[in-house]
Amino acid sequence: MQPPTTTSGSPVHEQGVRTCPACGAANGLTAAFCLQCKHPLDVEITIDAGRVLRSLLIVIGALAVLSPATQAMAYYLPEFPGRDLAASLFYMDNEQNVPTLCSTLLLLVSAILCAMIAHAHHRERGSYVPHWVALALIFSVLALDEFASMHERATLKVRALLGIESGALRWAWVVPAGLAVVIFVFVYLRFLGHLPRSTRRGLWAAGILFVGGAIGFEVLSGPSYVPGAEEQSMAYVFLTTLEETLELLGVTLLVYTLVSYIPLGLPGARWRLRVAEARSFKAKPMV
């Protein structure tokens, strides 16, 4: 007699119990092998969306404090070991440091979640699969851009094209980026409309936070930037810190919304990771 399974083919799990698919014996949730027949059990990872959100908010709060604090140390305190290193590692306007790593990883996680959702909808012959695939690609590109600062490199070309030297549009990449956002919203309006209300609200809020930080505060910080200066004013430091904090909050809310959507839009969906044994290759005899 085969043990009961879910619609995805996985054995039914009672509270605190995992059923072995081979013999039907009950095992603990953390068991790697069946206690009865030693059959390997699938490794399960339970994700609590609320706990993920709280943990990420703590990290973002710490980064938001460390960014201006380490800059203030570099500006006003005498030099001491580690002072400049800390200022470089935690300043949110710098590239390829701790805040950049956090933002890049969150965008990659968002891309992976969208790809998983697209795959699940595709298997169920659901609607709007191309939209989920496109979101996965968009967040992958944004992660690469966050790490490689491609939009910063485009600023000089756009600035020369528009004849802008300073002011609110000093970071001229915001012009094509703003146009891209308008096109994106227009294309995705129907997609957003079909989602559960909580998911739709979460995605709107995440987008407003991210775009408001990335584009809105980029425009506000432009007049405060002093070209060629070794140290920018603390007002500029606070503006850029707020900008990056809003971006991080937007992506964090995005991750929370996507994780929360899975049990709503894909009830009963399960993903299984199986690692195949490595094959041994034997050298062919010489002829």
C-alpha positions as CSV (number, residue, x, y, z in Angstrom):
1,M,0.0,0.0,0.0
2,Q,1.4,3.4,-1.0
3,P,1.4,6.2,1.5
4,P,-1.0,9.1,0.7
5,T,0.5,11.9,-1.4
6,T,-0.3,15.5,-2.3
7,T,-1.2,16.7,-5.8
8,S,2.5,17.3,-6.5
9,G,3.4,13.7,-5.7
10,S,5.0,14.4,-2.3
11,P,4.0,12.3,0.8
12,V,1.3,13.8,3.1
13,H,2.8,15.6,6.1
14,E,0.9,15.6,9.3
15,Q,1.8,18.2,11.9
16,G,5.3,17.3,13.2
17,V,5.5,14.1,11.1
18,R,7.1,13.2,7.7
19,T,5.8,10.1,6.1
20,C,8.4,7.9,4.3
21,P,7.4,7.4,0.6
22,A,8.9,3.9,0.6
23,C,7.5,2.2,3.7
24,G,5.0,4.7,5.1
25,A,6.7,5.0,8.4
26,A,6.3,8.3,10.4
27,N,9.5,10.3,10.9
28,G,10.5,13.6,12.5
29,L,10.5,16.7,10.4
30,T,14.3,17.0,10.6
31,A,15.0,13.4,9.7
32,A,17.3,12.9,6.7
33,F,16.7,9.1,6.5
34,C,13.7,6.9,7.4
35,L,14.2,5.4,10.8
36,Q,12.4,2.2,9.6
37,C,13.9,1.4,6.2
38,K,16.7,4.0,5.9
39,H,15.2,5.4,2.7
40,P,16.5,9.0,2.1
41,L,14.0,11.7,2.8
42,D,13.7,15.0,0.9
43,V,15.2,17.9,2.7
44,E,12.6,20.5,3.5
45,I,13.1,24.2,4.2
46,T,10.2,26.1,5.7
47,I,10.3,29.8,5.0
48,D,8.4,32.1,7.3
49,A,7.7,35.3,5.4
50,G,7.2,37.4,8.5
51,R,10.4,36.2,10.1
52,V,12.3,36.9,6.8
53,L,10.9,40.4,6.8
54,R,11.8,41.1,10.4
55,S,15.4,39.9,9.9
56,L,15.9,41.9,6.8
57,L,14.5,45.1,8.4
58,I,17.0,44.7,11.2
59,V,19.9,44.4,8.7
60,I,18.6,47.4,6.8
61,G,18.2,49.5,10.0
62,A,21.8,48.6,11.0
63,L,23.1,49.6,7.5
64,A,21.1,52.9,7.6
65,V,22.8,53.8,10.9
66,L,26.3,52.7,10.0
67,S,26.4,54.6,6.7
68,P,26.2,58.1,8.1
69,A,27.9,57.1,11.4
70,T,31.1,55.8,9.7
71,Q,31.2,58.9,7.4
72,A,30.9,61.2,10.4
73,M,33.8,59.3,12.0
74,A,35.9,59.8,8.9
75,Y,35.0,63.5,8.7
76,Y,35.3,64.6,12.3
77,L,37.5,62.1,14.3
78,P,41.3,61.8,14.2
79,E,42.6,58.9,12.1
80,F,42.7,55.5,13.8
81,P,43.0,51.9,12.6
82,G,40.0,50.8,10.6
83,R,38.3,54.2,10.4
84,D,38.6,54.7,6.7
85,L,38.0,51.0,6.0
86,A,34.7,51.1,7.9
87,A,33.7,54.3,6.1
88,S,34.3,52.6,2.8
89,L,32.6,49.3,3.7
90,F,29.4,50.8,5.0
91,Y,28.8,54.0,3.1
92,M,25.7,53.4,1.0
93,D,26.8,55.7,-1.8
94,N,29.9,53.6,-2.5
95,E,29.9,50.6,-4.8
96,Q,30.9,47.0,-4.2
97,N,30.7,47.1,-0.4
98,V,28.3,45.7,2.2
99,P,25.2,47.6,1.3
100,T,25.8,46.8,-2.4
101,L,26.2,43.1,-1.6
102,C,22.9,43.1,0.4
103,S,21.0,44.9,-2.4
104,T,22.5,42.6,-5.1
105,L,21.6,39.4,-3.2
106,L,18.0,40.6,-2.5
107,L,17.5,41.4,-6.2
108,L,18.9,37.9,-7.1
109,V,16.5,36.3,-4.6
110,S,13.6,38.2,-6.1
111,A,14.7,36.9,-9.6
112,I,14.8,33.4,-8.3
113,L,11.4,33.6,-6.6
114,C,9.9,35.0,-9.8
115,A,11.4,32.2,-11.8
116,M,10.1,29.6,-9.4
117,I,6.6,31.1,-9.6
118,A,6.8,31.2,-13.4
119,H,7.8,27.5,-13.5
120,A,5.0,26.5,-11.2
121,H,2.4,28.5,-13.2
122,H,3.7,27.0,-16.4
123,R,3.3,23.4,-15.1
124,E,-0.3,24.2,-14.1
125,R,-0.9,25.9,-17.4
126,G,-1.6,29.1,-15.6
127,S,-1.8,32.6,-17.1
128,Y,0.7,35.4,-17.2
129,V,3.7,33.1,-17.3
130,P,5.7,35.4,-19.7
131,H,5.1,38.2,-17.2
132,W,6.7,36.3,-14.4
133,V,9.6,35.2,-16.6
134,A,10.2,38.8,-17.7
135,L,10.2,39.9,-14.0
136,A,12.8,37.2,-13.3
137,L,15.0,38.6,-16.1
138,I,14.4,42.2,-15.1
139,F,15.5,41.6,-11.5
140,S,18.5,39.6,-12.7
141,V,19.6,42.6,-14.8
142,L,19.0,44.9,-11.9
143,A,21.2,42.7,-9.7
144,L,24.0,42.8,-12.2
145,D,23.6,46.6,-12.6
146,E,23.7,47.0,-8.8
147,F,26.9,45.1,-8.6
148,A,28.6,46.5,-11.7
149,S,27.1,50.1,-11.6
150,M,26.2,50.1,-15.2
151,H,23.7,52.9,-14.8
152,E,26.4,55.1,-13.4
153,R,28.5,54.6,-16.5
154,A,25.6,55.5,-18.7
155,T,25.2,58.9,-16.9
156,L,28.0,60.6,-18.9
157,K,26.6,59.6,-22.2
158,V,23.1,60.7,-21.4
159,R,24.4,63.9,-19.8
160,A,26.3,64.7,-23.0
161,L,23.3,63.9,-25.1
162,L,21.0,66.1,-23.1
163,G,23.6,68.9,-22.5
164,I,23.3,68.6,-18.7
165,E,26.3,69.5,-16.5
166,S,24.8,69.9,-13.0
167,G,21.6,70.3,-11.0
168,A,18.7,67.9,-10.3
169,L,19.5,65.9,-13.5
170,R,23.2,65.6,-12.8
171,W,22.7,61.8,-12.6
172,A,21.1,61.8,-16.1
173,W,20.5,58.1,-16.2
174,V,17.2,58.9,-14.3
175,V,15.7,60.2,-17.6
176,P,15.7,56.9,-19.5
177,A,15.1,55.0,-16.3
178,G,11.9,57.1,-15.6
179,L,10.7,56.4,-19.1
180,A,11.3,52.7,-18.7
181,V,9.3,52.7,-15.4
182,V,6.3,54.4,-17.2
183,I,6.4,51.7,-20.0
184,F,6.7,48.9,-17.4
185,V,3.7,50.1,-15.4
186,F,1.6,50.4,-18.6
187,V,2.5,46.9,-19.7
188,Y,2.0,45.3,-16.3
189,L,-1.3,46.9,-15.3
190,R,-3.5,44.0,-16.3
191,F,-1.0,41.5,-14.7
192,L,-1.2,43.4,-11.4
193,G,-5.0,43.5,-11.6
194,H,-5.3,39.7,-11.7
195,L,-3.2,39.2,-8.5
196,P,-4.6,38.7,-5.0
197,R,-5.2,42.1,-3.4
198,S,-2.5,41.7,-0.7
199,T,0.0,40.8,-3.4
200,R,-1.0,43.6,-5.6
201,R,-0.7,46.1,-2.8
202,G,2.7,44.7,-1.8
203,L,4.1,45.0,-5.3
204,W,2.8,48.6,-5.7
205,A,4.3,49.6,-2.3
206,A,7.6,47.8,-3.1
207,G,7.8,49.6,-6.5
208,I,7.0,53.0,-5.1
209,L,9.7,52.6,-2.4
210,F,12.3,51.3,-4.9
211,V,11.7,53.8,-7.7
212,G,11.2,56.7,-5.2
213,G,14.6,56.0,-3.7
214,A,16.5,55.1,-6.9
215,I,15.1,57.9,-9.1
216,G,13.4,60.4,-6.7
217,F,16.2,60.9,-4.2
218,E,18.8,60.6,-7.0
219,V,17.2,63.8,-8.4
220,L,17.2,65.5,-5.0
221,S,20.8,64.6,-4.3
222,G,22.1,66.0,-7.6
223,P,22.3,69.7,-6.5
224,S,24.1,68.7,-3.2
225,Y,26.9,66.9,-5.0
226,V,30.2,68.8,-5.2
227,P,32.3,67.5,-8.2
228,G,35.9,66.7,-7.5
229,A,35.5,67.0,-3.7
230,E,37.3,64.4,-1.6
231,E,34.5,64.6,1.0
232,Q,30.8,65.5,0.3
233,S,28.7,67.3,2.8
234,M,26.9,65.4,5.5
235,A,23.6,66.6,3.9
236,Y,24.6,64.7,0.8
237,V,25.6,61.7,2.9
238,F,22.1,61.7,4.6
239,L,20.3,62.1,1.2
240,T,22.2,59.2,-0.4
241,T,21.8,57.0,2.7
242,L,18.0,57.6,2.6
243,E,18.0,56.9,-1.1
244,E,19.7,53.5,-0.7
245,T,17.6,52.7,2.4
246,L,14.4,53.2,0.4
247,E,15.8,51.0,-2.4
248,L,16.6,48.2,0.2
249,L,13.2,48.6,1.8
250,G,11.5,48.3,-1.6
251,V,13.4,45.1,-2.5
252,T,12.8,43.6,1.0
253,L,9.1,44.3,0.7
254,L,9.2,42.7,-2.8
255,V,10.8,39.5,-1.4
256,Y,8.3,39.4,1.4
257,T,5.4,39.9,-1.0
258,L,6.6,37.1,-3.4
259,V,7.1,34.7,-0.6
260,S,3.7,35.5,0.8
261,Y,2.1,35.1,-2.7
262,I,3.2,31.4,-3.1
263,P,0.7,29.9,-0.7
264,L,-2.0,32.3,-2.1
265,G,-1.5,32.0,-5.8
266,L,0.0,28.5,-5.8
267,P,-1.6,26.6,-2.9
268,G,0.0,23.2,-2.4
269,A,3.0,24.0,-4.6
270,R,6.2,22.3,-3.6
271,W,9.7,22.3,-5.0
272,R,12.1,19.4,-4.6
273,L,15.9,19.7,-4.8
274,R,17.6,16.4,-5.8
275,V,21.3,16.0,-6.1
276,A,22.5,13.3,-8.4
277,E,25.4,11.1,-7.6
278,A,28.7,12.1,-9.3
279,R,29.6,9.8,-12.1
280,S,33.0,8.2,-12.1
281,F,34.9,8.5,-15.4
282,K,37.4,5.9,-16.4
283,A,40.2,6.7,-18.7
284,K,39.9,4.9,-22.0
285,P,42.8,2.5,-22.7
286,M,45.3,3.7,-25.2
287,V,45.1,1.8,-28.6
